[in-house]
């Protein structure tokens, strides 16, 4: 998925959101924003929004002198998700289709991404999300493929929702498959890292690996050989969130192992998916 002109305001907004995690002065924040703006004119329009966003955000972090500006916010979102875990486990237990429910919970958890920077009723929003179905729904074909699969790779997205991804991974284990969960190697925005995985207890039968990259999304040419081996050998790949969709959507047109699980949180992604803003999908490209 290539960038559009509408992506440019998002680069700036993401930078402002990053700066808002710190206690720097407004004057210093203005300096950093002004220092990152010239980078925009040199971004490759043939690259994905996730790649170009990363270039801007890395520079902002360098100017801040802070490796992980979202560290505190990520812990808060993980704690919030862990508080909700018992009632969500009960929903899965009582469901007539536990796997489908765990998929809905995993994508509903993406609402936490919206709640990090502002006052937001996450619990209410998750309940509302669970009352809806996927607008694009390839669950039946996924079930058919799952019956023949031996290895599944989940490409993680944000902190907080990693807790709900754990519920999904646990359900997949019930099908007798090997499940690997991939996180970012370096902090970028509020994306989950190995630290988050350890904090929320992702592990045990679920293998957790770093993808070797600090880019938003999954940029295969920037990933580690270990991750690429797992990616290539997986029978199914569940790609979580917008940035992973942005970076893998084109590949998914030929690679039918890829299933995208996300909420369309921007107009460009929604249009690309053929859905309305904030609708949820579980689909192939």
N, C-alpha and C positions, 0 to 999 in steps of 0.2 A: 504494500500500500504506500504510494508516494505522497509527498507532502503537497499541500495546497496553500494558497495565500492565507486562508483562515487559520492555519497552524501558527502563524507568526505571533498573534496575541497570546496564544497558549504558552509559547516559550517564555514570554515576559511574565505571564501570570505564575508559571511554575517557579520562576526565579523569585518573584515577590513572596510566594508561599514559603519558599525555602528560607528567605531572609527573615520571615515572620517567626520562624522557630527559634531565633536567636534574640539576644538582648542588645544588639548593635543600635546605634543611634540612627535616626532617620537620615541624617546627613551622610553617614557611612553607607547606608542602604542605597541612597541615590547614586553615590559614587560607583558602587558595584553594578547597579543596573546599567548605568551609562557606560561602564567598561565592557559589559557583555553585549550591548546593542550592536557594535560594529561586527561582531561574529556572525550576526544573522545574514548579512549581505554575502558572506562567503560560504554559507551552507549549501550543500549539494541538493538541488530540488529533485534529483532522482533517488535520493535516499529516503528512508522511512521517517515518519515523524518521531519515532522512538529514538532513532540514531541522532537526529539533529538536536532533539531536546537534551540528550545526554551531553553533547558537546557544550551547550550553553550552561547546563547545571554543573558540570565538572569545573568550568571556569569560575562560576559563582562560589563553589566550595573552596577552590584554591584561594580566591580573594578573601573569603571569610577566614581561612586558616582553620576550618573545622571539617574533619573528615566525614562526619555523620550528623548534620544539623537536625535530622528527624529522630535522633536516638531516643529522646524522652517521649516524643509523640508515639513512636513505635511501641515502646513498652506500655504506654497507656492503652493503645488499641489492642495489644495482646491481652492485657489484664481485663479489658472490657469483654473481649470475646470469650475468655476463659470463664467469666462470670455467667455468660449465656449458655455455656457448654452443656450443663446438666439438662436443661429444658429442651435443647435441640437434640440431644441424644435420645430423650424420651419420645420426641416426635418421630425420629427414625424408627425406634423400636415399635411404635404403634402403627406405623405406616403399612399399607398393603403392598407398597413397592419401596423398600428401604433404599435401594440404589438410586432410584429417581428422586426420592426425597433428599438424599445426601447431595445429589447434583444441584438441586434447587437451593439447598442450604449453602453450598459452596459458592454459588454465584450471588445469592442474597447477601452473603457476608461482605461482598465487594462494596456494599453501602458504607462500610466503615471508612473507606478511602475518602468519601465525601465528608465524613464527620470529624476528621482529624483537626481541621483548621477552623471549625466554627461550631456553634452550639447546635447539636443535632440529636434527635431522639432515635438512636440506633436501634434499640429493641423494637420500637413501634415500626420503624422502616423495614426491619427484617420480617416482622410478622406480615406486613402488607405485601412484601415481595413474595413470601411463601404462598400467598393466596393467589398468585398469578401463575400462568404457565409460560413455557418458552414460546416466544413469537416465531422463531425458527427452531424446529425441533427434529433432530436426527437421532433421537434416542433409540428408536427401533433398530436402525442399522447399527448403532453402537452396540446394542445388546447382542445382535447377531455376530458381530466381530469379536465381542468379548468372549463368547462361547468357544472361540477357536484360539484365543490369545493365551500367551504364556507370560509375557512381560509388558507392563504398562509404565509409561513415563508421564508424570504430571509436572508441567512447567508452572511453578509457583508464581504468585504475583505479589501481593502486599502483606505487610504485617497485619495482625488482627485476623484477617480472613484465612491466614495460614492455619488457625485453629479449626476452622470449618473444613478446610482442605484435609485435615487429619481425619475427620469423620468420613469424608469421601474415600480416602485411601483405605481406611479400615473396612468399608463396605466392599471395595474392590478385592481386598484380600479374601473375602468370603467366597469368591469365585475361583480360588486356588491359583491366582496369578501372582507373579512377583511384581511388587510396586516400588518404583523409585520416584522420589520427589526432589526436584531441582530448585535451588535458590540462587540468588546472586552471590558473586564472589566478593563484591565490594559494595558499600552503601551507595544508594542512589535514590533520591526521594524517600518514600516510605516502603520501598520494596523489601521483601523478606530476605534475610541472610542466614548463614549457619547459626549465628547467635540467636536469631528469632526462633529457628527450628528447635534448638536446644531448650530455649526458654519455655516453649509451649509443649514440650514433650513429644515432638515429632521424632520418631525413631523406632527402635525395636524391630519388628518385622518389616517396617517401612524403611527402605534404604534412603538416606538423605545425602545428596551430593551438591557441591557447588558447580555452577555451569562454567566457572573460570572467567567470567566476564563481569564488568561493572556497568554495562550498557542497560538502559531500559529495554524491555522486551527480550527476545532471544536472537542475537545476531550471530549466526552460526560461525562465520569466519573469525569471530572474536572469542569463541568458546574454547575450552580446554580439550585436549585429546581424550581425556577420560569421559567427559560429558558427551563428546561426539560419538564415542563408542556405544554409550548407553542409548543415545538418541537413535543411532542407526539400527541398533539391534531390537529396539522396542517394537512390539506388534501393534500397539496403539499409543498415541500421544494425546493427552488432554492439555490443551493450551489455555491457561487462565488469564483473563484480563485483557484490557485494550492494547497495551504495549506489545504483548505477545502476539495478539491478532495483527497489529500493524506490521510487525516484522516477519510474520510467517504466512500471512493470508495468501500471498502469491504462490508460495511453495505448496500450500494446501490444495491448490487447484489440480496438481498432479499427484501429490502425496496424500493418498486417501486414508492414511493412518491418522491424520491430524483431525481432531475435533476441538472446536473453539467454544469455550465456556466463559461468557462475559455479559456484562451489562453495557449497553451502548451509551456512554456518558458524554459523547460529543457528537455534534451534528454530522461531521464528516464521516466518522466511523458508522453512525447509524445509517447514513445514506449508502455507504459502501455495503453494509449488511442488508439493506433493503427493509429496515425496520424504523420505528419511531424512537425518538430520544428516550433514554432510560429503560427501554425494553430489554428483556433478557433473552439470550439465545444459547442453544447447545447444538452446534451445527458444523458441518464441513464447509469448506469454501464454496 
